[in-house]
Amino acid sequence: MIVGLTGGIGTGKTTVARLFEVMGVPVYNSDIRAKEMYFLPQIRARIVELLGEGAYISEDKLNREFISKKIFSDSTLLSKINGIIHPAVEEDFKNFLNFNKEHTYVIKETALLFETGLYKKVDKIVLVMAPMELRLLRVKMRDGLNEDEIYKRIRHQMPDEEKQPISDFVILNDEKTGLIPQVIDINSKLINA
């Protein structure tokens, strides 16, 4: 069974994914793997063709600020980048599935599960939610972005109010509700599904 784990920027989906990993569930982090795909020679060539040499600082370092400014202010470029990276990630995920086929379920962590249509390719969906003020604070601290930059990224993500009704499980990561009991409960339900 493939379980999609998603949540908007700053909701804490990576923290939730780590909890599932601690419980022995294989987790495929789509966002991290996508960043790694940028360095495959055939992908790198296409990115440079699309955005220019400025997309890379060196052989093994992306110019994230340069890329973000371009793609988050031009939806056509964002779509083209996704068209390059997403198929490579899908192929990589197939290899991950083959390697972990003896497990009851695996987690596919991805920020854009709904936006890219990947929700149609998973069996269950876990949505991580958090209050907006907390999300802004987390992203400011983690990435050093200002509110305008954060909101620009949020606008490219489907609102939680639309994701919640089509998710099988919701985890509230508000720093008041315990995360571990929520993950244990969902894990139990998934194992017994």
PyMOL CGO cylinders between C-alpha atoms (Angstrom):
from pymol import cmd
from pymol.cgo import CYLINDER

trace = [
    CYLINDER, 0.00, 0.00, 0.00, 1.27, 3.49, -0.87, 0.3, 1, 1, 1, 1, 1, 1,
    CYLINDER, 1.27, 3.49, -0.87, 0.40, 6.24, 1.60, 0.3, 1, 1, 1, 1, 1, 1,
    CYLINDER, 0.40, 6.24, 1.60, 0.79, 9.82, 0.48, 0.3, 1, 1, 1, 1, 1, 1,
    CYLINDER, 0.79, 9.82, 0.48, 1.99, 12.18, 3.20, 0.3, 1, 1, 1, 1, 1, 1,
    CYLINDER, 1.99, 12.18, 3.20, 1.51, 15.85, 2.40, 0.3, 1, 1, 1, 1, 1, 1,
    CYLINDER, 1.51, 15.85, 2.40, 1.10, 19.27, 3.91, 0.3, 1, 1, 1, 1, 1, 1,
    CYLINDER, 1.10, 19.27, 3.91, 1.77, 22.86, 3.00, 0.3, 1, 1, 1, 1, 1, 1,
    CYLINDER, 1.77, 22.86, 3.00, 5.07, 24.61, 3.56, 0.3, 1, 1, 1, 1, 1, 1,
    CYLINDER, 5.07, 24.61, 3.56, 5.87, 24.84, 7.27, 0.3, 1, 1, 1, 1, 1, 1,
    CYLINDER, 5.87, 24.84, 7.27, 3.28, 22.32, 8.47, 0.3, 1, 1, 1, 1, 1, 1,
    CYLINDER, 3.28, 22.32, 8.47, 5.92, 19.86, 9.68, 0.3, 1, 1, 1, 1, 1, 1,
    CYLINDER, 5.92, 19.86, 9.68, 5.36, 16.96, 7.29, 0.3, 1, 1, 1, 1, 1, 1,
    CYLINDER, 5.36, 16.96, 7.29, 9.05, 16.05, 7.41, 0.3, 1, 1, 1, 1, 1, 1,
    CYLINDER, 9.05, 16.05, 7.41, 8.90, 15.75, 11.21, 0.3, 1, 1, 1, 1, 1, 1,
    CYLINDER, 8.90, 15.75, 11.21, 5.86, 13.48, 10.85, 0.3, 1, 1, 1, 1, 1, 1,
    CYLINDER, 5.86, 13.48, 10.85, 7.68, 11.43, 8.21, 0.3, 1, 1, 1, 1, 1, 1,
    CYLINDER, 7.68, 11.43, 8.21, 10.59, 10.91, 10.61, 0.3, 1, 1, 1, 1, 1, 1,
    CYLINDER, 10.59, 10.91, 10.61, 8.17, 9.58, 13.23, 0.3, 1, 1, 1, 1, 1, 1,
    CYLINDER, 8.17, 9.58, 13.23, 6.85, 7.03, 10.73, 0.3, 1, 1, 1, 1, 1, 1,
    CYLINDER, 6.85, 7.03, 10.73, 10.47, 6.07, 9.91, 0.3, 1, 1, 1, 1, 1, 1,
    CYLINDER, 10.47, 6.07, 9.91, 11.24, 5.55, 13.61, 0.3, 1, 1, 1, 1, 1, 1,
    CYLINDER, 11.24, 5.55, 13.61, 8.30, 3.12, 13.64, 0.3, 1, 1, 1, 1, 1, 1,
    CYLINDER, 8.30, 3.12, 13.64, 9.94, 1.15, 10.82, 0.3, 1, 1, 1, 1, 1, 1,
    CYLINDER, 9.94, 1.15, 10.82, 7.91, 2.47, 7.89, 0.3, 1, 1, 1, 1, 1, 1,
    CYLINDER, 7.91, 2.47, 7.89, 9.93, 3.11, 4.71, 0.3, 1, 1, 1, 1, 1, 1,
    CYLINDER, 9.93, 3.11, 4.71, 9.59, 6.79, 3.74, 0.3, 1, 1, 1, 1, 1, 1,
    CYLINDER, 9.59, 6.79, 3.74, 10.33, 8.20, 0.31, 0.3, 1, 1, 1, 1, 1, 1,
    CYLINDER, 10.33, 8.20, 0.31, 10.92, 11.94, 0.55, 0.3, 1, 1, 1, 1, 1, 1,
    CYLINDER, 10.92, 11.94, 0.55, 9.95, 13.25, -2.90, 0.3, 1, 1, 1, 1, 1, 1,
    CYLINDER, 9.95, 13.25, -2.90, 11.16, 16.78, -2.21, 0.3, 1, 1, 1, 1, 1, 1,
    CYLINDER, 11.16, 16.78, -2.21, 14.67, 15.69, -1.19, 0.3, 1, 1, 1, 1, 1, 1,
    CYLINDER, 14.67, 15.69, -1.19, 14.92, 13.21, -4.05, 0.3, 1, 1, 1, 1, 1, 1,
    CYLINDER, 14.92, 13.21, -4.05, 13.70, 15.89, -6.48, 0.3, 1, 1, 1, 1, 1, 1,
    CYLINDER, 13.70, 15.89, -6.48, 16.55, 18.17, -5.37, 0.3, 1, 1, 1, 1, 1, 1,
    CYLINDER, 16.55, 18.17, -5.37, 18.99, 15.32, -5.97, 0.3, 1, 1, 1, 1, 1, 1,
    CYLINDER, 18.99, 15.32, -5.97, 17.61, 14.82, -9.49, 0.3, 1, 1, 1, 1, 1, 1,
    CYLINDER, 17.61, 14.82, -9.49, 18.87, 18.29, -10.46, 0.3, 1, 1, 1, 1, 1, 1,
    CYLINDER, 18.87, 18.29, -10.46, 22.40, 16.84, -10.52, 0.3, 1, 1, 1, 1, 1, 1,
    CYLINDER, 22.40, 16.84, -10.52, 21.75, 13.98, -12.94, 0.3, 1, 1, 1, 1, 1, 1,
    CYLINDER, 21.75, 13.98, -12.94, 23.61, 14.97, -16.16, 0.3, 1, 1, 1, 1, 1, 1,
    CYLINDER, 23.61, 14.97, -16.16, 20.55, 14.72, -18.42, 0.3, 1, 1, 1, 1, 1, 1,
    CYLINDER, 20.55, 14.72, -18.42, 18.40, 16.75, -15.98, 0.3, 1, 1, 1, 1, 1, 1,
    CYLINDER, 18.40, 16.75, -15.98, 21.11, 19.35, -15.38, 0.3, 1, 1, 1, 1, 1, 1,
    CYLINDER, 21.11, 19.35, -15.38, 21.42, 19.99, -19.12, 0.3, 1, 1, 1, 1, 1, 1,
    CYLINDER, 21.42, 19.99, -19.12, 17.67, 20.60, -19.43, 0.3, 1, 1, 1, 1, 1, 1,
    CYLINDER, 17.67, 20.60, -19.43, 17.60, 22.92, -16.39, 0.3, 1, 1, 1, 1, 1, 1,
    CYLINDER, 17.60, 22.92, -16.39, 20.51, 24.99, -17.76, 0.3, 1, 1, 1, 1, 1, 1,
    CYLINDER, 20.51, 24.99, -17.76, 18.76, 25.16, -21.13, 0.3, 1, 1, 1, 1, 1, 1,
    CYLINDER, 18.76, 25.16, -21.13, 15.58, 26.41, -19.43, 0.3, 1, 1, 1, 1, 1, 1,
    CYLINDER, 15.58, 26.41, -19.43, 16.98, 28.76, -16.76, 0.3, 1, 1, 1, 1, 1, 1,
    CYLINDER, 16.98, 28.76, -16.76, 20.60, 29.39, -17.73, 0.3, 1, 1, 1, 1, 1, 1,
    CYLINDER, 20.60, 29.39, -17.73, 23.93, 28.60, -16.06, 0.3, 1, 1, 1, 1, 1, 1,
    CYLINDER, 23.93, 28.60, -16.06, 22.89, 30.71, -13.06, 0.3, 1, 1, 1, 1, 1, 1,
    CYLINDER, 22.89, 30.71, -13.06, 20.76, 27.80, -11.84, 0.3, 1, 1, 1, 1, 1, 1,
    CYLINDER, 20.76, 27.80, -11.84, 23.93, 26.14, -10.49, 0.3, 1, 1, 1, 1, 1, 1,
    CYLINDER, 23.93, 26.14, -10.49, 26.57, 27.64, -8.21, 0.3, 1, 1, 1, 1, 1, 1,
    CYLINDER, 26.57, 27.64, -8.21, 28.94, 24.72, -8.76, 0.3, 1, 1, 1, 1, 1, 1,
    CYLINDER, 28.94, 24.72, -8.76, 28.95, 21.07, -9.92, 0.3, 1, 1, 1, 1, 1, 1,
    CYLINDER, 28.95, 21.07, -9.92, 27.25, 19.96, -6.70, 0.3, 1, 1, 1, 1, 1, 1,
    CYLINDER, 27.25, 19.96, -6.70, 25.38, 23.07, -5.57, 0.3, 1, 1, 1, 1, 1, 1,
    CYLINDER, 25.38, 23.07, -5.57, 22.12, 24.54, -6.81, 0.3, 1, 1, 1, 1, 1, 1,
    CYLINDER, 22.12, 24.54, -6.81, 21.48, 28.26, -6.81, 0.3, 1, 1, 1, 1, 1, 1,
    CYLINDER, 21.48, 28.26, -6.81, 18.17, 27.86, -4.95, 0.3, 1, 1, 1, 1, 1, 1,
    CYLINDER, 18.17, 27.86, -4.95, 17.57, 31.59, -4.61, 0.3, 1, 1, 1, 1, 1, 1,
    CYLINDER, 17.57, 31.59, -4.61, 18.02, 32.11, -8.37, 0.3, 1, 1, 1, 1, 1, 1,
    CYLINDER, 18.02, 32.11, -8.37, 15.72, 29.18, -9.23, 0.3, 1, 1, 1, 1, 1, 1,
    CYLINDER, 15.72, 29.18, -9.23, 13.06, 30.15, -6.66, 0.3, 1, 1, 1, 1, 1, 1,
    CYLINDER, 13.06, 30.15, -6.66, 12.87, 33.75, -7.84, 0.3, 1, 1, 1, 1, 1, 1,
    CYLINDER, 12.87, 33.75, -7.84, 12.43, 32.61, -11.45, 0.3, 1, 1, 1, 1, 1, 1,
    CYLINDER, 12.43, 32.61, -11.45, 9.91, 29.79, -10.97, 0.3, 1, 1, 1, 1, 1, 1,
    CYLINDER, 9.91, 29.79, -10.97, 7.77, 31.32, -8.23, 0.3, 1, 1, 1, 1, 1, 1,
    CYLINDER, 7.77, 31.32, -8.23, 7.19, 34.47, -10.27, 0.3, 1, 1, 1, 1, 1, 1,
    CYLINDER, 7.19, 34.47, -10.27, 6.52, 32.65, -13.58, 0.3, 1, 1, 1, 1, 1, 1,
    CYLINDER, 6.52, 32.65, -13.58, 4.00, 29.81, -13.52, 0.3, 1, 1, 1, 1, 1, 1,
    CYLINDER, 4.00, 29.81, -13.52, 5.07, 28.68, -17.01, 0.3, 1, 1, 1, 1, 1, 1,
    CYLINDER, 5.07, 28.68, -17.01, 8.65, 28.14, -15.83, 0.3, 1, 1, 1, 1, 1, 1,
    CYLINDER, 8.65, 28.14, -15.83, 7.38, 26.36, -12.71, 0.3, 1, 1, 1, 1, 1, 1,
    CYLINDER, 7.38, 26.36, -12.71, 5.34, 24.04, -14.89, 0.3, 1, 1, 1, 1, 1, 1,
    CYLINDER, 5.34, 24.04, -14.89, 8.31, 23.35, -17.18, 0.3, 1, 1, 1, 1, 1, 1,
    CYLINDER, 8.31, 23.35, -17.18, 10.62, 22.60, -14.23, 0.3, 1, 1, 1, 1, 1, 1,
    CYLINDER, 10.62, 22.60, -14.23, 8.00, 20.22, -12.81, 0.3, 1, 1, 1, 1, 1, 1,
    CYLINDER, 8.00, 20.22, -12.81, 7.78, 18.56, -16.23, 0.3, 1, 1, 1, 1, 1, 1,
    CYLINDER, 7.78, 18.56, -16.23, 11.51, 17.84, -16.06, 0.3, 1, 1, 1, 1, 1, 1,
    CYLINDER, 11.51, 17.84, -16.06, 11.85, 16.81, -12.42, 0.3, 1, 1, 1, 1, 1, 1,
    CYLINDER, 11.85, 16.81, -12.42, 8.61, 14.94, -11.70, 0.3, 1, 1, 1, 1, 1, 1,
    CYLINDER, 8.61, 14.94, -11.70, 9.05, 12.12, -14.25, 0.3, 1, 1, 1, 1, 1, 1,
    CYLINDER, 9.05, 12.12, -14.25, 12.58, 11.48, -12.90, 0.3, 1, 1, 1, 1, 1, 1,
    CYLINDER, 12.58, 11.48, -12.90, 11.22, 11.32, -9.35, 0.3, 1, 1, 1, 1, 1, 1,
    CYLINDER, 11.22, 11.32, -9.35, 8.45, 8.92, -10.43, 0.3, 1, 1, 1, 1, 1, 1,
    CYLINDER, 8.45, 8.92, -10.43, 11.02, 6.53, -11.92, 0.3, 1, 1, 1, 1, 1, 1,
    CYLINDER, 11.02, 6.53, -11.92, 13.12, 6.75, -8.76, 0.3, 1, 1, 1, 1, 1, 1,
    CYLINDER, 13.12, 6.75, -8.76, 10.03, 6.01, -6.63, 0.3, 1, 1, 1, 1, 1, 1,
    CYLINDER, 10.03, 6.01, -6.63, 9.34, 2.83, -8.63, 0.3, 1, 1, 1, 1, 1, 1,
    CYLINDER, 9.34, 2.83, -8.63, 12.81, 1.59, -7.66, 0.3, 1, 1, 1, 1, 1, 1,
    CYLINDER, 12.81, 1.59, -7.66, 12.08, 2.49, -4.02, 0.3, 1, 1, 1, 1, 1, 1,
    CYLINDER, 12.08, 2.49, -4.02, 8.84, 0.48, -4.15, 0.3, 1, 1, 1, 1, 1, 1,
    CYLINDER, 8.84, 0.48, -4.15, 10.58, -2.58, -5.57, 0.3, 1, 1, 1, 1, 1, 1,
    CYLINDER, 10.58, -2.58, -5.57, 13.20, -2.39, -2.83, 0.3, 1, 1, 1, 1, 1, 1,
    CYLINDER, 13.20, -2.39, -2.83, 10.52, -2.14, -0.07, 0.3, 1, 1, 1, 1, 1, 1,
    CYLINDER, 10.52, -2.14, -0.07, 7.81, -4.49, -1.38, 0.3, 1, 1, 1, 1, 1, 1,
    CYLINDER, 7.81, -4.49, -1.38, 7.87, -6.71, 1.75, 0.3, 1, 1, 1, 1, 1, 1,
    CYLINDER, 7.87, -6.71, 1.75, 6.48, -3.88, 3.93, 0.3, 1, 1, 1, 1, 1, 1,
    CYLINDER, 6.48, -3.88, 3.93, 2.75, -3.52, 4.64, 0.3, 1, 1, 1, 1, 1, 1,
    CYLINDER, 2.75, -3.52, 4.64, 2.89, 0.06, 3.44, 0.3, 1, 1, 1, 1, 1, 1,
    CYLINDER, 2.89, 0.06, 3.44, 5.32, 2.78, 2.43, 0.3, 1, 1, 1, 1, 1, 1,
    CYLINDER, 5.32, 2.78, 2.43, 5.03, 6.54, 2.82, 0.3, 1, 1, 1, 1, 1, 1,
    CYLINDER, 5.03, 6.54, 2.82, 5.50, 8.87, -0.13, 0.3, 1, 1, 1, 1, 1, 1,
    CYLINDER, 5.50, 8.87, -0.13, 6.16, 12.30, 1.34, 0.3, 1, 1, 1, 1, 1, 1,
    CYLINDER, 6.16, 12.30, 1.34, 5.48, 15.11, -1.10, 0.3, 1, 1, 1, 1, 1, 1,
    CYLINDER, 5.48, 15.11, -1.10, 4.46, 18.73, -0.70, 0.3, 1, 1, 1, 1, 1, 1,
    CYLINDER, 4.46, 18.73, -0.70, 2.50, 18.84, -3.97, 0.3, 1, 1, 1, 1, 1, 1,
    CYLINDER, 2.50, 18.84, -3.97, 0.56, 15.58, -3.76, 0.3, 1, 1, 1, 1, 1, 1,
    CYLINDER, 0.56, 15.58, -3.76, -2.73, 17.17, -4.82, 0.3, 1, 1, 1, 1, 1, 1,
    CYLINDER, -2.73, 17.17, -4.82, -1.37, 19.90, -7.07, 0.3, 1, 1, 1, 1, 1, 1,
    CYLINDER, -1.37, 19.90, -7.07, 0.48, 17.43, -9.31, 0.3, 1, 1, 1, 1, 1, 1,
    CYLINDER, 0.48, 17.43, -9.31, -2.29, 14.80, -9.40, 0.3, 1, 1, 1, 1, 1, 1,
    CYLINDER, -2.29, 14.80, -9.40, -0.12, 12.29, -7.52, 0.3, 1, 1, 1, 1, 1, 1,
    CYLINDER, -0.12, 12.29, -7.52, -2.95, 11.77, -5.03, 0.3, 1, 1, 1, 1, 1, 1,
    CYLINDER, -2.95, 11.77, -5.03, -4.55, 9.55, -7.69, 0.3, 1, 1, 1, 1, 1, 1,
    CYLINDER, -4.55, 9.55, -7.69, -1.55, 7.18, -7.48, 0.3, 1, 1, 1, 1, 1, 1,
    CYLINDER, -1.55, 7.18, -7.48, -1.67, 6.54, -3.72, 0.3, 1, 1, 1, 1, 1, 1,
    CYLINDER, -1.67, 6.54, -3.72, -3.97, 4.29, -1.69, 0.3, 1, 1, 1, 1, 1, 1,
    CYLINDER, -3.97, 4.29, -1.69, -4.37, 6.53, 1.37, 0.3, 1, 1, 1, 1, 1, 1,
    CYLINDER, -4.37, 6.53, 1.37, -3.58, 10.16, 2.17, 0.3, 1, 1, 1, 1, 1, 1,
    CYLINDER, -3.58, 10.16, 2.17, -2.23, 11.67, 5.40, 0.3, 1, 1, 1, 1, 1, 1,
    CYLINDER, -2.23, 11.67, 5.40, -2.47, 15.46, 5.55, 0.3, 1, 1, 1, 1, 1, 1,
    CYLINDER, -2.47, 15.46, 5.55, -0.37, 17.45, 8.04, 0.3, 1, 1, 1, 1, 1, 1,
    CYLINDER, -0.37, 17.45, 8.04, -1.90, 20.77, 9.02, 0.3, 1, 1, 1, 1, 1, 1,
    CYLINDER, -1.90, 20.77, 9.02, -0.74, 23.66, 11.20, 0.3, 1, 1, 1, 1, 1, 1,
    CYLINDER, -0.74, 23.66, 11.20, -1.96, 27.19, 11.95, 0.3, 1, 1, 1, 1, 1, 1,
    CYLINDER, -1.96, 27.19, 11.95, -0.73, 29.78, 9.44, 0.3, 1, 1, 1, 1, 1, 1,
    CYLINDER, -0.73, 29.78, 9.44, 1.11, 31.90, 12.05, 0.3, 1, 1, 1, 1, 1, 1,
    CYLINDER, 1.11, 31.90, 12.05, 3.10, 28.86, 13.13, 0.3, 1, 1, 1, 1, 1, 1,
    CYLINDER, 3.10, 28.86, 13.13, 3.85, 27.87, 9.52, 0.3, 1, 1, 1, 1, 1, 1,
    CYLINDER, 3.85, 27.87, 9.52, 5.17, 31.37, 8.77, 0.3, 1, 1, 1, 1, 1, 1,
    CYLINDER, 5.17, 31.37, 8.77, 7.36, 31.33, 11.87, 0.3, 1, 1, 1, 1, 1, 1,
    CYLINDER, 7.36, 31.33, 11.87, 8.78, 27.87, 11.05, 0.3, 1, 1, 1, 1, 1, 1,
    CYLINDER, 8.78, 27.87, 11.05, 9.64, 28.79, 7.46, 0.3, 1, 1, 1, 1, 1, 1,
    CYLINDER, 9.64, 28.79, 7.46, 11.17, 32.14, 8.48, 0.3, 1, 1, 1, 1, 1, 1,
    CYLINDER, 11.17, 32.14, 8.48, 13.40, 30.34, 10.98, 0.3, 1, 1, 1, 1, 1, 1,
    CYLINDER, 13.40, 30.34, 10.98, 14.24, 27.41, 8.71, 0.3, 1, 1, 1, 1, 1, 1,
    CYLINDER, 14.24, 27.41, 8.71, 14.73, 29.16, 5.36, 0.3, 1, 1, 1, 1, 1, 1,
    CYLINDER, 14.73, 29.16, 5.36, 15.25, 32.80, 6.30, 0.3, 1, 1, 1, 1, 1, 1,
    CYLINDER, 15.25, 32.80, 6.30, 12.48, 33.90, 3.94, 0.3, 1, 1, 1, 1, 1, 1,
    CYLINDER, 12.48, 33.90, 3.94, 10.32, 36.97, 4.47, 0.3, 1, 1, 1, 1, 1, 1,
    CYLINDER, 10.32, 36.97, 4.47, 6.51, 36.77, 4.59, 0.3, 1, 1, 1, 1, 1, 1,
    CYLINDER, 6.51, 36.77, 4.59, 6.07, 37.89, 0.96, 0.3, 1, 1, 1, 1, 1, 1,
    CYLINDER, 6.07, 37.89, 0.96, 8.37, 35.08, -0.26, 0.3, 1, 1, 1, 1, 1, 1,
    CYLINDER, 8.37, 35.08, -0.26, 6.57, 32.53, 1.91, 0.3, 1, 1, 1, 1, 1, 1,
    CYLINDER, 6.57, 32.53, 1.91, 3.12, 33.62, 0.71, 0.3, 1, 1, 1, 1, 1, 1,
    CYLINDER, 3.12, 33.62, 0.71, 4.33, 33.44, -2.89, 0.3, 1, 1, 1, 1, 1, 1,
    CYLINDER, 4.33, 33.44, -2.89, 5.12, 29.75, -2.31, 0.3, 1, 1, 1, 1, 1, 1,
    CYLINDER, 5.12, 29.75, -2.31, 1.89, 29.12, -0.41, 0.3, 1, 1, 1, 1, 1, 1,
    CYLINDER, 1.89, 29.12, -0.41, -0.12, 30.50, -3.35, 0.3, 1, 1, 1, 1, 1, 1,
    CYLINDER, -0.12, 30.50, -3.35, 1.27, 27.64, -5.48, 0.3, 1, 1, 1, 1, 1, 1,
    CYLINDER, 1.27, 27.64, -5.48, -0.16, 25.12, -3.00, 0.3, 1, 1, 1, 1, 1, 1,
    CYLINDER, -0.16, 25.12, -3.00, -3.77, 24.02, -2.67, 0.3, 1, 1, 1, 1, 1, 1,
    CYLINDER, -3.77, 24.02, -2.67, -5.38, 25.38, 0.55, 0.3, 1, 1, 1, 1, 1, 1,
    CYLINDER, -5.38, 25.38, 0.55, -5.73, 22.91, 3.45, 0.3, 1, 1, 1, 1, 1, 1,
    CYLINDER, -5.73, 22.91, 3.45, -9.50, 23.50, 3.46, 0.3, 1, 1, 1, 1, 1, 1,
    CYLINDER, -9.50, 23.50, 3.46, -9.63, 21.84, 0.02, 0.3, 1, 1, 1, 1, 1, 1,
    CYLINDER, -9.63, 21.84, 0.02, -7.18, 19.03, 0.88, 0.3, 1, 1, 1, 1, 1, 1,
    CYLINDER, -7.18, 19.03, 0.88, -8.80, 18.02, 4.17, 0.3, 1, 1, 1, 1, 1, 1,
    CYLINDER, -8.80, 18.02, 4.17, -12.08, 16.54, 2.82, 0.3, 1, 1, 1, 1, 1, 1,
    CYLINDER, -12.08, 16.54, 2.82, -10.20, 14.31, 0.35, 0.3, 1, 1, 1, 1, 1, 1,
    CYLINDER, -10.20, 14.31, 0.35, -7.60, 13.09, 2.86, 0.3, 1, 1, 1, 1, 1, 1,
    CYLINDER, -7.60, 13.09, 2.86, -8.00, 9.84, 4.79, 0.3, 1, 1, 1, 1, 1, 1,
    CYLINDER, -8.00, 9.84, 4.79, -6.16, 11.06, 7.89, 0.3, 1, 1, 1, 1, 1, 1,
    CYLINDER, -6.16, 11.06, 7.89, -5.31, 14.51, 9.25, 0.3, 1, 1, 1, 1, 1, 1,
    CYLINDER, -5.31, 14.51, 9.25, -2.48, 15.23, 11.67, 0.3, 1, 1, 1, 1, 1, 1,
    CYLINDER, -2.48, 15.23, 11.67, -2.64, 18.51, 13.54, 0.3, 1, 1, 1, 1, 1, 1,
    CYLINDER, -2.64, 18.51, 13.54, 0.87, 19.85, 14.16, 0.3, 1, 1, 1, 1, 1, 1,
    CYLINDER, 0.87, 19.85, 14.16, 0.05, 22.90, 16.29, 0.3, 1, 1, 1, 1, 1, 1,
    CYLINDER, 0.05, 22.90, 16.29, 2.64, 22.26, 19.04, 0.3, 1, 1, 1, 1, 1, 1,
    CYLINDER, 2.64, 22.26, 19.04, -0.23, 21.64, 21.47, 0.3, 1, 1, 1, 1, 1, 1,
    CYLINDER, -0.23, 21.64, 21.47, -1.60, 18.31, 20.19, 0.3, 1, 1, 1, 1, 1, 1,
    CYLINDER, -1.60, 18.31, 20.19, 0.81, 15.37, 20.60, 0.3, 1, 1, 1, 1, 1, 1,
    CYLINDER, 0.81, 15.37, 20.60, 2.28, 14.24, 17.28, 0.3, 1, 1, 1, 1, 1, 1,
    CYLINDER, 2.28, 14.24, 17.28, 3.44, 10.80, 18.43, 0.3, 1, 1, 1, 1, 1, 1,
    CYLINDER, 3.44, 10.80, 18.43, -0.03, 9.56, 19.52, 0.3, 1, 1, 1, 1, 1, 1,
    CYLINDER, -0.03, 9.56, 19.52, -1.50, 10.74, 16.20, 0.3, 1, 1, 1, 1, 1, 1,
    CYLINDER, -1.50, 10.74, 16.20, 1.17, 8.89, 14.19, 0.3, 1, 1, 1, 1, 1, 1,
    CYLINDER, 1.17, 8.89, 14.19, 0.83, 5.73, 16.32, 0.3, 1, 1, 1, 1, 1, 1,
    CYLINDER, 0.83, 5.73, 16.32, -2.94, 5.76, 15.77, 0.3, 1, 1, 1, 1, 1, 1,
    CYLINDER, -2.94, 5.76, 15.77, -2.63, 6.20, 11.99, 0.3, 1, 1, 1, 1, 1, 1,
    CYLINDER, -2.63, 6.20, 11.99, 0.09, 3.53, 11.76, 0.3, 1, 1, 1, 1, 1, 1,
    CYLINDER, 0.09, 3.53, 11.76, -2.16, 1.09, 13.60, 0.3, 1, 1, 1, 1, 1, 1,
    CYLINDER, -2.16, 1.09, 13.60, -5.07, 1.82, 11.27, 0.3, 1, 1, 1, 1, 1, 1,
    CYLINDER, -5.07, 1.82, 11.27, -2.89, 1.44, 8.17, 0.3, 1, 1, 1, 1, 1, 1,
    CYLINDER, -2.89, 1.44, 8.17, -1.40, -1.87, 9.31, 0.3, 1, 1, 1, 1, 1, 1,
    CYLINDER, -1.40, -1.87, 9.31, -4.90, -3.22, 9.98, 0.3, 1, 1, 1, 1, 1, 1,
    CYLINDER, -4.90, -3.22, 9.98, -6.47, -1.78, 6.82, 0.3, 1, 1, 1, 1, 1, 1,
]
cmd.load_cgo(trace, "trace")
